[in-house]
Amino acid sequence: MNVRGQITLYIILGIVILVVIGIVFFLKSNIINSLLNQEQQKIKEVPPQVQVVNDFVQNCLELTSKDALYIIGQQGGYFVIPNLSTSNGISYYFYNNKPYIPSKEIIENEISKYIDWGLVSCTDNFVDFSEFKINQGNVKAKTSISDNKTLIEIEYLLIINKGQVNYQLKNFNTELPIRLGIIYNVSKTIINKQVENPNNICLSCILELEYDNNLVVGMTNYGNNTMIYMLADTKSLLNRDPYNFVFAVGLEDE
């Protein structure tokens, strides 16, 4: 075999090897995805005997999550109002020339705190389910804020007895179409601009942020050199109303 023939053979073998690797990778991916889908399906399956309890908890989670997002929106990202707040409970993001904006992780934790507290109040020890004996564990919520949605997952162990049979429920989740990540980033940009120029408000910057993010930014003079910002998002509906997020900015006397 001449050199050209050997080169051609090597090229053909290389192509065959790549095709085989591609087929193996494709089959492996399909198998993995199939197994994951099967596991997810198992997780989602709820015994029909306790479906009514599952639906009740899911409904409570959705209601409590909406309440949590409303509360933290009205208080600048907090469930537990911080000391540095206005008299009506709006947290300061800028005060005495210093920024105090919470991290996104802090806001996520505040939402989770509310749900840990509020979900138990909503389920009310399952008093309306006398046909079941239900032992419940603690609620452990985890919130994930992204640009276009807010995901809330909880672990809430329920051991449910009906007759001679025990059932177990544990994992629940809900997803709200609230653009809290975008709202947070806009709030942070406003405060960063305030840090650069502590005694003035960059109106052109705010107009640009409104346009770029499809938000409406309102400002109200609260007195004592305090400005209240309200970010209204018509693309994020909570109980059919635009989502509102407020925070306070304290300006120094010139």
C-alpha positions as CSV (number, residue, x, y, z in Angstrom):
1,M,0.0,0.0,0.0
2,N,1.4,3.4,-1.0
3,V,1.6,6.4,1.3
4,R,-1.6,8.0,-0.1
5,G,-3.5,4.8,0.5
6,Q,-2.3,4.6,4.1
7,I,-3.4,8.2,4.7
8,T,-6.8,7.5,3.2
9,L,-7.2,4.4,5.4
10,Y,-6.2,6.4,8.5
11,I,-8.8,9.1,7.6
12,I,-11.5,6.5,7.2
13,L,-10.6,4.9,10.5
14,G,-10.6,8.3,12.2
15,I,-14.1,9.0,10.8
16,V,-15.4,5.6,11.9
17,I,-14.0,6.1,15.4
18,L,-15.6,9.6,15.7
19,V,-18.9,8.2,14.5
20,V,-18.7,5.3,17.1
21,I,-17.8,7.8,19.9
22,G,-20.7,10.0,18.8
23,I,-23.2,7.1,18.9
24,V,-22.0,5.9,22.3
25,F,-22.2,9.4,23.7
26,F,-25.7,9.8,22.2
27,L,-26.9,6.5,23.6
28,K,-25.4,7.2,27.0
29,S,-27.1,10.6,27.2
30,N,-30.4,9.1,26.3
31,I,-30.1,6.4,28.9
32,I,-29.1,9.0,31.6
33,N,-32.0,11.3,30.6
34,S,-34.4,8.4,30.6
35,L,-33.3,7.3,34.1
36,L,-33.6,10.9,35.4
37,N,-37.1,11.2,33.9
38,Q,-38.1,8.0,35.6
39,E,-36.8,9.1,38.9
40,Q,-38.5,12.5,38.6
41,Q,-41.7,10.7,37.7
42,K,-41.4,8.6,40.8
43,I,-40.9,11.7,42.9
44,K,-44.0,13.3,41.4
45,E,-46.2,10.3,41.9
46,V,-48.5,10.8,44.9
47,P,-50.6,7.9,46.2
48,P,-54.3,8.6,45.4
49,Q,-55.2,8.0,49.1
50,V,-53.3,11.1,50.2
51,Q,-53.7,13.2,47.0
52,V,-56.1,15.6,48.9
53,V,-53.4,16.2,51.6
54,N,-50.7,16.8,48.9
55,D,-53.0,19.3,47.1
56,F,-53.8,21.1,50.3
57,V,-50.1,21.5,51.2
58,Q,-49.3,22.6,47.6
59,N,-52.0,25.2,47.7
60,C,-50.7,26.5,51.1
61,L,-47.2,26.7,49.7
62,E,-48.4,28.8,46.7
63,L,-50.4,31.1,48.9
64,T,-47.6,31.5,51.5
65,S,-45.0,32.1,48.7
66,K,-47.1,34.9,47.3
67,D,-47.5,36.4,50.7
68,A,-43.8,36.2,51.3
69,L,-42.9,37.9,48.0
70,Y,-45.5,40.7,48.8
71,I,-44.1,41.3,52.3
72,I,-40.5,41.4,51.2
73,G,-41.4,43.7,48.4
74,Q,-43.0,46.1,50.8
75,Q,-40.1,46.0,53.2
76,G,-37.1,46.2,50.9
77,G,-36.3,42.5,50.7
78,Y,-36.8,41.7,54.4
79,F,-39.3,39.6,56.3
80,V,-37.8,40.6,59.7
81,I,-37.4,44.4,59.4
82,P,-33.9,45.6,60.1
83,N,-33.1,48.4,62.5
84,L,-32.1,50.8,59.7
85,S,-35.6,51.3,58.4
86,T,-38.2,54.0,58.1
87,S,-41.0,54.3,60.7
88,N,-43.3,52.3,58.4
89,G,-40.9,49.5,58.0
90,I,-39.1,50.2,54.7
91,S,-35.4,49.3,54.9
92,Y,-32.8,51.8,53.9
93,Y,-30.5,50.9,51.1
94,F,-28.4,54.0,51.4
95,Y,-27.9,56.1,54.6
96,N,-25.3,58.5,55.8
97,N,-23.4,58.1,52.6
98,K,-23.1,54.4,53.0
99,P,-24.8,51.5,51.0
100,Y,-26.9,49.0,53.0
101,I,-28.4,47.0,50.2
102,P,-28.8,43.3,51.2
103,S,-27.3,40.6,49.1
104,K,-29.5,38.5,46.9
105,E,-28.8,35.6,49.2
106,I,-30.1,37.6,52.2
107,I,-33.4,38.3,50.4
108,E,-33.7,34.6,49.4
109,N,-33.2,33.7,53.1
110,E,-35.8,36.2,54.2
111,I,-38.3,34.7,51.8
112,S,-37.5,31.3,53.1
113,K,-37.9,32.5,56.7
114,Y,-41.4,33.7,56.0
115,I,-42.4,30.4,54.3
116,D,-41.0,28.4,57.2
117,W,-43.2,30.4,59.5
118,G,-46.3,30.9,57.3
119,L,-46.7,27.5,55.9
120,V,-47.2,25.9,59.3
121,S,-49.8,28.6,60.0
122,C,-51.6,27.8,56.8
123,T,-51.7,24.0,57.2
124,D,-53.0,24.6,60.8
125,N,-52.1,21.1,62.0
126,F,-54.4,19.7,59.3
127,V,-57.4,20.2,61.6
128,D,-59.7,19.7,58.5
129,F,-58.4,16.2,57.8
130,S,-59.8,14.2,60.7
131,E,-59.9,11.1,58.6
132,F,-56.0,11.0,58.7
133,K,-53.5,10.9,61.4
134,I,-50.7,13.2,60.3
135,N,-47.3,13.6,61.9
136,Q,-45.4,16.6,60.5
137,G,-41.8,17.6,60.6
138,N,-40.3,21.1,60.4
139,V,-40.6,23.1,57.2
140,K,-37.3,23.8,55.5
141,A,-37.7,26.2,52.6
142,K,-35.1,27.1,50.0
143,T,-35.6,30.1,47.7
144,S,-33.8,30.7,44.4
145,I,-34.1,34.1,42.7
146,S,-33.4,34.4,39.0
147,D,-34.1,37.1,36.5
148,N,-37.4,35.9,35.3
149,K,-38.8,33.7,38.1
150,T,-38.6,32.9,41.8
151,L,-38.4,29.2,42.7
152,I,-39.3,28.0,46.1
153,E,-38.6,24.4,47.3
154,I,-39.5,23.0,50.6
155,E,-38.8,19.9,52.6
156,Y,-41.8,19.1,54.8
157,L,-42.0,15.6,56.0
158,L,-45.5,14.3,56.5
159,I,-46.2,10.8,57.8
160,I,-49.8,10.1,57.0
161,N,-51.7,7.2,58.5
162,K,-55.0,6.1,57.1
163,G,-56.4,2.8,58.3
164,Q,-53.5,0.4,58.6
165,V,-51.4,2.0,56.0
166,N,-48.7,4.8,56.3
167,Y,-47.9,7.2,53.5
168,Q,-45.1,9.7,53.3
169,L,-44.9,13.1,51.6
170,K,-41.8,15.3,51.8
171,N,-40.9,17.5,48.8
172,F,-43.0,20.4,47.4
173,N,-42.1,23.3,45.2
174,T,-43.7,26.3,43.4
175,E,-42.4,28.7,40.8
176,L,-43.7,32.3,40.6
177,P,-43.2,34.5,37.5
178,I,-41.7,37.4,39.5
179,R,-38.7,39.0,38.0
180,L,-37.0,39.5,41.3
181,G,-33.5,39.1,39.9
182,I,-34.0,41.9,37.5
183,I,-35.6,44.1,40.1
184,Y,-32.8,43.4,42.5
185,N,-30.1,44.3,39.9
186,V,-31.9,47.6,39.1
187,S,-32.1,48.4,42.8
188,K,-28.4,47.7,43.2
189,T,-27.5,49.9,40.1
190,I,-29.5,52.8,41.6
191,I,-27.6,52.5,44.9
192,N,-24.3,52.2,43.1
193,K,-25.1,55.5,41.3
194,Q,-26.1,57.0,44.7
195,V,-22.7,56.0,46.1
196,E,-20.9,57.8,43.3
197,N,-22.9,61.0,43.9
198,P,-24.3,60.8,47.4
199,N,-26.3,64.1,47.4
200,N,-28.0,63.9,44.0
201,I,-30.3,61.5,42.1
202,C,-29.3,60.5,38.6
203,L,-32.6,60.9,36.8
204,S,-31.2,60.0,33.4
205,C,-29.8,56.8,34.9
206,I,-33.2,55.9,36.2
207,L,-34.9,56.6,32.9
208,E,-32.4,54.3,31.2
209,L,-32.9,51.6,33.7
210,E,-36.7,51.8,33.2
211,Y,-36.3,51.5,29.5
212,D,-33.8,48.7,29.5
213,N,-35.7,46.5,32.0
214,N,-39.3,47.3,31.3
215,L,-39.8,48.7,34.8
216,V,-41.4,51.8,36.2
217,V,-39.4,53.5,38.9
218,G,-41.3,55.9,41.2
219,M,-39.9,58.2,43.8
220,T,-41.7,59.8,46.8
221,N,-40.3,62.3,49.3
222,Y,-40.8,60.7,52.7
223,G,-39.4,63.7,54.7
224,N,-36.2,64.0,56.7
225,N,-34.2,63.9,53.5
226,T,-35.5,60.4,52.8
227,M,-36.6,59.3,49.3
228,I,-38.7,56.2,48.9
229,Y,-38.2,54.3,45.7
230,M,-40.9,52.0,44.2
231,L,-40.0,49.6,41.4
232,A,-43.2,48.5,39.7
233,D,-43.0,45.6,37.2
234,T,-46.0,45.0,35.0
235,K,-44.3,41.9,33.6
236,S,-44.4,40.3,37.1
237,L,-48.0,39.9,38.3
238,L,-48.8,38.9,41.8
239,N,-52.5,38.2,42.4
240,R,-53.1,39.9,39.0
241,D,-51.4,43.1,40.1
242,P,-48.0,44.5,39.0
243,Y,-45.3,43.5,41.5
244,N,-43.9,46.3,43.6
245,F,-40.6,46.5,45.4
246,V,-39.7,49.5,47.6
247,F,-36.6,50.7,49.5
248,A,-35.5,53.9,51.1
249,V,-32.6,56.3,50.4
250,G,-31.4,58.8,53.0
251,L,-29.8,61.9,51.5
252,E,-27.5,64.3,53.3
253,D,-28.3,68.0,53.7
254,E,-26.3,70.0,51.2
